[in-house]
Amino acid sequence: MIADQGTPDGAGTSAISNPDVDCDDGDPCTADTCLLGECYFTRIPGCNTCCEANGTPGCDDADCAIPICGSIPSCCEIEWDETCAQLANIFCDCP
């Protein structure tokens, strides 16, 4: 079972790791933990997957993604690639 849990402020939770369960969701903006065989994913505050290619459709900042995907639909339909990230670095709030 996969759960999306964490503290309301996004500070994260601590857990005892279970080596038999792979809880890596591949999202660089989540802290992935395993507790008693269950996976928990906690958003990392301030992390923005729009600013770099992330290998998944879209990114986590809708205000950034919507106009870019309006111009290049494949950014949200297929993969947020280097071209999408370059546009995000120009038009969005990237560090």
Backbone as JSON Lines, residues from 0, in Angstrom:
{"i":0,"aa":"M","n":[0.84,-1.18,0.0],"ca":[0.0,0.0,0.0],"c":[0.89,1.24,0.0]}
{"i":1,"aa":"I","n":[0.55,2.21,-0.83],"ca":[1.31,3.44,-0.89],"c":[0.46,4.54,-0.3]}
{"i":2,"aa":"A","n":[1.06,5.32,0.57],"ca":[0.33,6.4,1.23],"c":[1.05,7.71,1.0]}
{"i":3,"aa":"D","n":[0.31,8.79,0.95],"ca":[0.88,10.12,0.85],"c":[0.65,10.79,2.19]}
{"i":4,"aa":"Q","n":[1.62,10.62,3.07],"ca":[1.45,11.11,4.42],"c":[2.66,11.93,4.81]}
{"i":5,"aa":"G","n":[2.49,12.73,5.8],"ca":[3.57,13.54,6.33],"c":[2.97,14.58,7.24]}
{"i":6,"aa":"T","n":[3.79,15.42,7.77],"ca":[3.28,16.45,8.65],"c":[2.68,17.57,7.81]}
{"i":7,"aa":"P","n":[1.67,18.28,8.33],"ca":[1.02,19.33,7.55],"c":[1.99,20.41,7.07]}
{"i":8,"aa":"D","n":[3.04,20.67,7.83],"ca":[3.98,21.7,7.42],"c":[5.05,21.17,6.47]}
{"i":9,"aa":"G","n":[4.94,19.89,6.09],"ca":[5.88,19.3,5.15],"c":[7.23,18.99,5.75]}
{"i":10,"aa":"A","n":[7.33,19.03,7.08],"ca":[8.62,18.83,7.73],"c":[9.1,17.4,7.63]}
{"i":11,"aa":"G","n":[8.23,16.46,7.33],"ca":[8.64,15.08,7.15],"c":[8.44,14.24,8.38]}
{"i":12,"aa":"T","n":[8.63,12.97,8.22],"ca":[8.48,12.03,9.31],"c":[9.71,11.16,9.38]}
{"i":13,"aa":"S","n":[9.95,10.56,10.53],"ca":[11.04,9.61,10.64],"c":[10.44,8.22,10.62]}
{"i":14,"aa":"A","n":[11.19,7.26,10.11],"ca":[10.68,5.9,10.01],"c":[11.83,4.92,10.1]}
{"i":15,"aa":"I","n":[11.51,3.71,10.49],"ca":[12.49,2.63,10.48],"c":[12.49,2.03,9.09]}
{"i":16,"aa":"S","n":[13.63,1.94,8.49],"ca":[13.73,1.45,7.12],"c":[13.51,-0.05,7.05]}
{"i":17,"aa":"N","n":[12.85,-0.49,6.0],"ca":[12.64,-1.91,5.73],"c":[13.36,-2.23,4.42]}
{"i":18,"aa":"P","n":[14.45,-2.99,4.47],"ca":[15.24,-3.24,3.26],"c":[14.5,-4.08,2.22]}
{"i":19,"aa":"D","n":[13.39,-4.72,2.57],"ca":[12.65,-5.55,1.63],"c":[11.64,-4.76,0.8]}
{"i":20,"aa":"V","n":[11.44,-3.49,1.12],"ca":[10.46,-2.67,0.42],"c":[11.18,-1.48,-0.2]}
{"i":21,"aa":"D","n":[10.98,-1.28,-1.5],"ca":[11.57,-0.14,-2.21],"c":[10.55,0.98,-2.26]}
{"i":22,"aa":"C","n":[10.78,2.03,-1.52],"ca":[9.83,3.14,-1.47],"c":[10.29,4.34,-2.29]}
{"i":23,"aa":"D","n":[11.28,4.18,-3.13],"ca":[11.74,5.29,-3.95],"c":[10.74,5.55,-5.06]}
{"i":24,"aa":"D","n":[10.04,6.69,-5.0],"ca":[9.05,7.01,-6.03],"c":[9.66,7.76,-7.2]}
{"i":25,"aa":"G","n":[10.96,8.03,-7.15],"ca":[11.64,8.71,-8.25],"c":[11.39,10.21,-8.29]}
{"i":26,"aa":"D","n":[10.66,10.75,-7.34],"ca":[10.36,12.17,-7.3],"c":[11.4,12.87,-6.42]}
{"i":27,"aa":"P","n":[12.19,13.78,-7.01],"ca":[13.21,14.45,-6.21],"c":[12.65,15.41,-5.17]}
{"i":28,"aa":"C","n":[11.34,15.66,-5.23],"ca":[10.72,16.6,-4.29],"c":[9.94,15.91,-3.18]}
{"i":29,"aa":"T","n":[10.22,14.62,-2.95],"ca":[9.62,13.93,-1.82],"c":[10.69,13.22,-1.01]}
{"i":30,"aa":"A","n":[10.46,13.19,0.29],"ca":[11.29,12.36,1.17],"c":[10.56,11.02,1.27]}
{"i":31,"aa":"D","n":[11.2,9.95,0.85],"ca":[10.58,8.63,0.8],"c":[11.0,7.82,2.02]}
{"i":32,"aa":"T","n":[10.02,7.33,2.75],"ca":[10.32,6.53,3.93],"c":[9.46,5.27,3.93]}
{"i":33,"aa":"C","n":[9.93,4.26,4.63],"ca":[9.2,3.01,4.77],"c":[9.04,2.72,6.25]}
{"i":34,"aa":"L","n":[7.82,2.42,6.65],"ca":[7.54,2.08,8.04],"c":[6.65,0.85,8.04]}
{"i":35,"aa":"L","n":[7.17,-0.23,8.6],"ca":[6.43,-1.48,8.69],"c":[5.91,-1.94,7.32]}
{"i":36,"aa":"G","n":[6.73,-1.78,6.3],"ca":[6.39,-2.24,4.96],"c":[5.5,-1.31,4.17]}
{"i":37,"aa":"E","n":[5.15,-0.16,4.71],"ca":[4.31,0.81,4.02],"c":[5.16,2.0,3.6]}
{"i":38,"aa":"C","n":[4.91,2.52,2.41],"ca":[5.66,3.67,1.89],"c":[4.94,4.97,2.22]}
{"i":39,"aa":"Y","n":[5.73,5.96,2.6],"ca":[5.22,7.29,2.9],"c":[6.05,8.31,2.14]}
{"i":40,"aa":"F","n":[5.38,9.25,1.48],"ca":[6.06,10.27,0.7],"c":[5.68,11.64,1.25]}
{"i":41,"aa":"T","n":[6.68,12.42,1.63],"ca":[6.46,13.73,2.21],"c":[7.08,14.78,1.29]}
{"i":42,"aa":"R","n":[6.28,15.75,0.87],"ca":[6.77,16.82,-0.01],"c":[7.88,17.6,0.7]}
{"i":43,"aa":"I","n":[8.9,17.95,-0.03],"ca":[10.0,18.77,0.48],"c":[9.65,20.22,0.18]}
{"i":44,"aa":"P","n":[9.45,21.04,1.22],"ca":[9.07,22.43,1.0],"c":[10.09,23.17,0.12]}
{"i":45,"aa":"G","n":[9.58,23.95,-0.82],"ca":[10.42,24.76,-1.66],"c":[11.04,24.03,-2.83]}
{"i":46,"aa":"C","n":[10.82,22.73,-2.95],"ca":[11.38,21.98,-4.07],"c":[10.51,22.21,-5.29]}
{"i":47,"aa":"N","n":[11.12,22.49,-6.41],"ca":[10.4,22.79,-7.64],"c":[10.96,21.93,-8.76]}
{"i":48,"aa":"T","n":[10.21,20.94,-9.2],"ca":[10.69,20.06,-10.27],"c":[10.56,20.7,-11.64]}
{"i":49,"aa":"C","n":[10.04,21.92,-11.73],"ca":[9.91,22.59,-13.02],"c":[11.26,23.1,-13.55]}
{"i":50,"aa":"C","n":[12.18,23.35,-12.67],"ca":[13.43,24.03,-13.02],"c":[14.47,23.14,-13.66]}
{"i":51,"aa":"E","n":[14.21,21.84,-13.68],"ca":[15.13,20.91,-14.35],"c":[14.32,19.76,-14.93]}
{"i":52,"aa":"A","n":[14.87,19.12,-15.93],"ca":[14.21,17.97,-16.53],"c":[13.98,16.93,-15.43]}
{"i":53,"aa":"N","n":[12.74,16.39,-15.37],"ca":[12.45,15.44,-14.29],"c":[12.01,14.07,-14.79]}
{"i":54,"aa":"G","n":[11.89,13.88,-16.11],"ca":[11.58,12.57,-16.65],"c":[10.14,12.13,-16.5]}
{"i":55,"aa":"T","n":[9.28,13.0,-16.0],"ca":[7.86,12.67,-15.85],"c":[7.03,13.75,-16.55]}
{"i":56,"aa":"P","n":[5.78,13.47,-16.86],"ca":[4.93,14.52,-17.44],"c":[4.67,15.63,-16.42]}
{"i":57,"aa":"G","n":[4.86,16.87,-16.83],"ca":[4.58,18.01,-15.98],"c":[5.58,18.21,-14.87]}
{"i":58,"aa":"C","n":[5.23,19.15,-13.99],"ca":[6.07,19.44,-12.83],"c":[5.15,19.86,-11.7]}
{"i":59,"aa":"D","n":[5.7,20.18,-10.55],"ca":[4.88,20.39,-9.36],"c":[4.4,21.82,-9.13]}
{"i":60,"aa":"D","n":[4.66,22.74,-10.04],"ca":[4.22,24.12,-9.9],"c":[3.25,24.44,-11.05]}
{"i":61,"aa":"A","n":[1.96,24.37,-10.75],"ca":[0.95,24.56,-11.8],"c":[1.05,25.93,-12.46]}
{"i":62,"aa":"D","n":[1.38,26.98,-11.69],"ca":[1.5,28.32,-12.27],"c":[2.62,28.38,-13.3]}
{"i":63,"aa":"C","n":[3.61,27.56,-13.14],"ca":[4.72,27.48,-14.09],"c":[4.37,26.53,-15.24]}
{"i":64,"aa":"A","n":[3.83,25.37,-14.92],"ca":[3.6,24.32,-15.91],"c":[2.52,24.67,-16.94]}
{"i":65,"aa":"I","n":[1.43,25.27,-16.49],"ca":[0.29,25.49,-17.39],"c":[0.66,26.31,-18.63]}
{"i":66,"aa":"P","n":[1.32,27.47,-18.5],"ca":[1.65,28.21,-19.72],"c":[2.69,27.5,-20.59]}
{"i":67,"aa":"I","n":[3.62,26.8,-19.97],"ca":[4.63,26.08,-20.75],"c":[3.98,24.93,-21.51]}
{"i":68,"aa":"C","n":[3.1,24.2,-20.84],"ca":[2.41,23.08,-21.49],"c":[1.43,23.57,-22.54]}
{"i":69,"aa":"G","n":[0.94,24.8,-22.39],"ca":[0.09,25.39,-23.43],"c":[0.86,25.62,-24.71]}
{"i":70,"aa":"S","n":[2.14,25.93,-24.59],"ca":[3.0,26.15,-25.75],"c":[3.6,24.86,-26.28]}
{"i":71,"aa":"I","n":[3.97,23.97,-25.36],"ca":[4.58,22.69,-25.73],"c":[3.84,21.59,-24.97]}
{"i":72,"aa":"P","n":[2.75,21.07,-25.53],"ca":[1.93,20.08,-24.83],"c":[2.7,18.84,-24.36]}
{"i":73,"aa":"S","n":[3.73,18.46,-25.08],"ca":[4.48,17.25,-24.69],"c":[5.13,17.4,-23.31]}
{"i":74,"aa":"C","n":[5.32,18.63,-22.83],"ca":[5.89,18.83,-21.5],"c":[4.99,18.25,-20.42]}
{"i":75,"aa":"C","n":[3.68,18.26,-20.64],"ca":[2.75,17.72,-19.65],"c":[2.14,16.38,-20.07]}
{"i":76,"aa":"E","n":[2.25,16.05,-21.34],"ca":[1.67,14.8,-21.82],"c":[2.67,13.66,-21.87]}
{"i":77,"aa":"I","n":[3.93,13.98,-22.12],"ca":[4.94,12.93,-22.28],"c":[6.03,13.03,-21.23]}
{"i":78,"aa":"E","n":[6.78,14.14,-21.24],"ca":[7.91,14.26,-20.32],"c":[8.32,15.72,-20.17]}
{"i":79,"aa":"W","n":[8.6,16.11,-18.92],"ca":[9.17,17.43,-18.65],"c":[10.67,17.29,-18.91]}
{"i":80,"aa":"D","n":[11.08,17.69,-20.13],"ca":[12.45,17.47,-20.57],"c":[13.27,18.76,-20.45]}
{"i":81,"aa":"E","n":[14.45,18.75,-21.01],"ca":[15.37,19.88,-20.91],"c":[14.78,21.15,-21.52]}
{"i":82,"aa":"T","n":[14.05,21.02,-22.63],"ca":[13.42,22.19,-23.26],"c":[12.4,22.83,-22.32]}
{"i":83,"aa":"C","n":[11.58,22.01,-21.68],"ca":[10.59,22.51,-20.72],"c":[11.28,23.2,-19.56]}
{"i":84,"aa":"A","n":[12.33,22.58,-19.06],"ca":[13.08,23.14,-17.93],"c":[13.74,24.46,-18.31]}
{"i":85,"aa":"Q","n":[14.25,24.55,-19.53],"ca":[14.86,25.81,-19.96],"c":[13.84,26.93,-19.98]}
{"i":86,"aa":"L","n":[12.62,26.64,-20.46],"ca":[11.57,27.65,-20.43],"c":[11.2,28.02,-19.0]}
{"i":87,"aa":"A","n":[11.14,27.03,-18.12],"ca":[10.84,27.3,-16.72],"c":[11.89,28.22,-16.1]}
{"i":88,"aa":"N","n":[13.14,28.02,-16.44],"ca":[14.2,28.84,-15.89],"c":[14.11,30.29,-16.41]}
{"i":89,"aa":"I","n":[13.46,30.49,-17.54],"ca":[13.27,31.84,-18.06],"c":[12.03,32.5,-17.47]}
{"i":90,"aa":"F","n":[10.91,31.75,-17.42],"ca":[9.62,32.34,-17.1],"c":[9.09,32.07,-15.69]}
{"i":91,"aa":"C","n":[9.7,31.16,-14.96],"ca":[9.17,30.77,-13.65],"c":[10.15,31.14,-12.53]}
{"i":92,"aa":"D","n":[9.69,30.93,-11.32],"ca":[10.49,31.27,-10.14],"c":[11.47,30.13,-9.82]}
{"i":93,"aa":"C","n":[12.57,30.1,-10.56],"ca":[13.59,29.06,-10.34],"c":[14.76,29.67,-9.59]}
{"i":94,"aa":"P","n":[15.35,28.88,-8.71],"ca":[16.5,29.4,-7.94],"c":[17.7,29.67,-8.82]}
